[in-house]
Amino acid sequence: MYNSDDEYNNRFTRRALIFGGAGLLGFVGLSARLYKLQVLDSDKYRGLAEENQFNYRLLVPSRGQIVDRQGRVLAANSDNFRLLLMPHQVGDLDVLLSRLSGFFELSSSRQAQIRKDFASRDPFSPIRVAENMDWNTFAKINMWLPDLPGIMPEVGEVRNYPLGEAQAHIIGYVGRVPPGQVVDNQPLLRHPGFRVGRTGVERNFDLELRGKPGALKYEVNALGRVIRELPDVRTRADTGKTIRLSLDRKLQNIAMQALDGTSGAACVLDVKTGELMALVSTPSFDPNKFAKGISSKDYNALLADEYKPLFNKAIGGSYPPASCFKMVVAMAAYDAGLVDPKERIRCTGKIKLGDRVFHCWKRRGHGLIDLNSAIGVSCDTYFYELAKRLGIDRIHESALKFGFGTNFDLDLGGGSSGLVPSQAWKRARFDLPWAQGETLIAGIGQGYLAATPIQLAVMTARIATGKNVKPTLQYQSSQQVIVQNELGFSNTALAIARNGMASVVNKPWGTAYTAKGIDGNNTLWAGKTGTGQVRRISQEERDDKVRKNKDLPWKLRDHALFVGYAPLDEPQFAISVVIEHGGSGSAVAAPRARKILKYALEQRASLTDAENKNGEML
Amino acid sequence: MSFLRVARPEVTLSLGDKIARINWLLVLLLSTLALIGMVMLYSASGGSFEPYSSRHIIRFAFALFLMLALALVDIRVWMVLAYPIYAMALVLLLGVEFFGVTAMGAQRWLDIGPIRLQPSEMMKLALVLGLSRYLHTSGELNRFRDLLVPFAMVAAPLFLVLKQPDLGTAILVGAIGVSMIFLAGLNWRIILAGCLALVIGLPLFMRFGLKEYQWRRIRTFLNPEDDPLGSGYHILQSKIALGSGGVDGKGFLNGSQSSLNFLPEKQTDFIFTMVGEEFGFFGSMGVLSLYFMVIIVGFYIAIRCRSNFGRMLASGITATLGLYVLVNVGMVTGLLPVVGVPLPLISYGGTVMLAMMIGFGLVMNVHIHRATRLPVGKSLIL
């Protein structure tokens, strides 16, 4: 065979060269491919590798505390052991969920929610699996983590409100970020562990309380397991600011207890600084439930409650100020030169204006009565007369000076400005001329007049000091000098109001004499009762007999009001108490106001003692 | 082209002659590749000689010794043993069918005492030997019936590895067979006819001959980005690793993709990716060039050989290496589907290393015996 070798050899050589050429082509192809991957597209792949390799985790900042004037906690954080799910790391969701339910109760509705989130969310934003887990389960899951790919345990924080109901309205609560508020450039808002203030102080000071998020860069392997943290890239999360409020935590509690079982509100002010010492609205709700995520059942029950527990009545509820308004009328009349405090007016139990009859609360009348006594016994006839002399517009003007018509919502939201009528107002509102009868009932704080409990407290503080006291929720340190304008009423006018209020509590014939003396007879104080009518009493009914409140349906009963300040000669605190449909101010509201003020004074005394002692030691 | 001239005939060689004729360039190239393998395996296990790197280099040392020993055996011995070796490999492959160890969804391993053997790797070698032996004597390949025997020799192992199933080896076995028949001088008309048959036959094979997972691999090969965490994962991660290596690489032991286990099977089939990630375009081109130089040397040896057996043997083994490299690198760069073909001498794996080195022992043997006359036909007697 190898005789014809040459030809054969040449053919092999040819074939080998062809084959080699094809091989060369293959290698050139591979080189081109490598050139494209490694040289041309390198940047793109480098980015992908970086994404592969590093994960960023947002460090949720601790929410700032909210404390009372003495630094006692009103809102703080406690540990929340929770599980998150990283969708992009999950292999088989069914397997994972069935494994998880081996550790703890995972309801089918929760599972359905997780599945829904899993299907709809982008694979890199974590999904909530469980919150507020107990430590044992949480620890166990941490141990079995390698079998639960995609599960990320996290120790988060849950907002905690130690006072519960007693502070619900004022401190408010935090909740998940409302969908409309989620902004793309703020990843913190998308973090399932992040909460924002939804109501009250929590909402008002939200930005200060939030703090600044930190970030953690860490290296992961293909299974998503953390290989190491990169400490140089770690930025600490900054805890939010601590907000110190003017509130007194204990007083808040006492006020809540005093109003227990009622539907109403109470408000205590420091008359010198305007600091809000306590502000309660009843009935209340537990803000902790909201912080943990309230069930829709519980939430709907709160919404449906006819006593409106979610509503902050102290700043948002408006009620006829009733007899509590009489001081305003008295002062306006005096400063207008329309009444001499010694002037006696005869009260026959009613007053006629045209063919209309206006009744005093005392059917048989108070007889001849001077201004001081008229306030003390809360004679309506006297004030019908004063109102008639003043006219509505002068009443309007004075009322505004005392804070009526101003919305003192303290930035909490949900505040009301009440209503102070005037001729112009009526024309604008109803396109009707003012009727003089309406002036008369305004004189006793009824009719169109409406005031919020905080307005009543502000009025009282202004009467007590003669200064333009402005309510505030922020703690004012004793070093701060608060400059308050004069109210613009004469000292005599102020004295008339104060003496009248003193008579209410301290004279045996005063309407609130039963509440005399805050502790025993040592500390004297002043106040004014009010009983706000919510229905019109017909003539037939009057002729027959005015029905007792307890015989009426709740909604038609009178509002019980009381305003007061203490101590009498050197006022420190002003208070207002409103009990919706509670009955008479003297029987229902006054004792509660006294109870609250008693604690406030004791507290202040013990603090002053402590300060004095400190002073001596220095 | 005088350097391509066939060596002058000679009859016998002394041992000294043989040793003097050892192609040290080939030894150097192969050793360099194995050393690169050692270095990359050191990196693959996170900067440790254990468990891959040390074993790899010990195996290579042993295989290098074996290679040189086999190279010194008279080429006629190999010619005589060619058919028996082919038959034995076929039997081993059959053994896998009946006694094989199933691993990763395929029966590929055979447990023989302490050794776990992959007969399919040995089969490639045996096929080259067997075909070389047959093509040495068969002469012309101008008619279809000339092809019956060589086709049967290719088809038998092809059928068995497909049954395992091992698509990668099957592709290689088929390609080796076709390459050798082409090199042996297959008539161009038959080549054209074969191409035509392939065009018709391939779709049919795809339709009926592929397992589900093989189909999936081909599908994901076509569209790896569709399923980045499923079957497309390997290709995508491999491309990311290569691409992120850039021109000069991330540096030795600094391949994040591989050290963080984003790369699966990085010590075996995807080791080239590690080279590319840690040493960049320069590194991967360097390795590719080394292989290309091996192939040039192999073909040069084949062309220079006087005997038909030697030519077929050297070119067949060299083509096998080339195909391995082409398929493997094509696979990790996303040009070919992931079929499970290692990178010779660099990938971790005993049988492949042994098979490759035995193969190059034979190439070296051809080089040493390039001028030895070999009888043709039935008169073959040692």
Chai-1 contact restraints between the chains, C-beta under 6 A:
chainA,res_idxA,chainB,res_idxB,connection_type,confidence,min_distance_angstrom,max_distance_angstrom,comment,restraint_id
A,M1,B,V376,contact,1.0,0.0,6.0,A-B,restraint_1
A,N9,B,V6,contact,1.0,0.0,6.0,A-B,restraint_2
A,R11,B,G185,contact,1.0,0.0,6.0,A-B,restraint_3
A,F12,B,R311,contact,1.0,0.0,6.0,A-B,restraint_4
A,T13,B,L4,contact,1.0,0.0,6.0,A-B,restraint_5
A,T13,B,I303,contact,1.0,0.0,6.0,A-B,restraint_6
A,R15,B,L183,contact,1.0,0.0,6.0,A-B,restraint_7
A,A16,B,F299,contact,1.0,0.0,6.0,A-B,restraint_8
A,A16,B,I303,contact,1.0,0.0,6.0,A-B,restraint_9
A,A16,B,S315,contact,1.0,0.0,6.0,A-B,restraint_10
A,F19,B,L183,contact,1.0,0.0,6.0,A-B,restraint_11
A,G20,B,F299,contact,1.0,0.0,6.0,A-B,restraint_12
A,G23,B,G322,contact,1.0,0.0,6.0,A-B,restraint_13
A,G26,B,L326,contact,1.0,0.0,6.0,A-B,restraint_14
A,F27,B,F292,contact,1.0,0.0,6.0,A-B,restraint_15
A,L30,B,V329,contact,1.0,0.0,6.0,A-B,restraint_16
A,R33,B,T333,contact,1.0,0.0,6.0,A-B,restraint_17
A,R33,B,L335,contact,1.0,0.0,6.0,A-B,restraint_18
A,L34,B,S284,contact,1.0,0.0,6.0,A-B,restraint_19
A,L37,B,L242,contact,1.0,0.0,6.0,A-B,restraint_20
A,L37,B,G243,contact,1.0,0.0,6.0,A-B,restraint_21
A,Q38,B,L242,contact,1.0,0.0,6.0,A-B,restraint_22
A,Q38,B,G245,contact,1.0,0.0,6.0,A-B,restraint_23
A,Q38,B,F281,contact,1.0,0.0,6.0,A-B,restraint_24
A,V39,B,V247,contact,1.0,0.0,6.0,A-B,restraint_25
A,V39,B,F281,contact,1.0,0.0,6.0,A-B,restraint_26
A,D41,B,G243,contact,1.0,0.0,6.0,A-B,restraint_27
A,S42,B,G243,contact,1.0,0.0,6.0,A-B,restraint_28
A,S42,B,G246,contact,1.0,0.0,6.0,A-B,restraint_29
A,Y45,B,I240,contact,1.0,0.0,6.0,A-B,restraint_30
A,Y45,B,G243,contact,1.0,0.0,6.0,A-B,restraint_31
A,Y45,B,S244,contact,1.0,0.0,6.0,A-B,restraint_32
A,R46,B,S244,contact,1.0,0.0,6.0,A-B,restraint_33
A,L48,B,I240,contact,1.0,0.0,6.0,A-B,restraint_34
A,A49,B,I240,contact,1.0,0.0,6.0,A-B,restraint_35
A,A49,B,S244,contact,1.0,0.0,6.0,A-B,restraint_36
A,A49,B,Q257,contact,1.0,0.0,6.0,A-B,restraint_37
A,N52,B,F262,contact,1.0,0.0,6.0,A-B,restraint_38
A,Q53,B,S256,contact,1.0,0.0,6.0,A-B,restraint_39
A,N221,B,L260,contact,1.0,0.0,6.0,A-B,restraint_40
A,N221,B,N261,contact,1.0,0.0,6.0,A-B,restraint_41
A,A222,B,N261,contact,1.0,0.0,6.0,A-B,restraint_42
A,A222,B,F262,contact,1.0,0.0,6.0,A-B,restraint_43
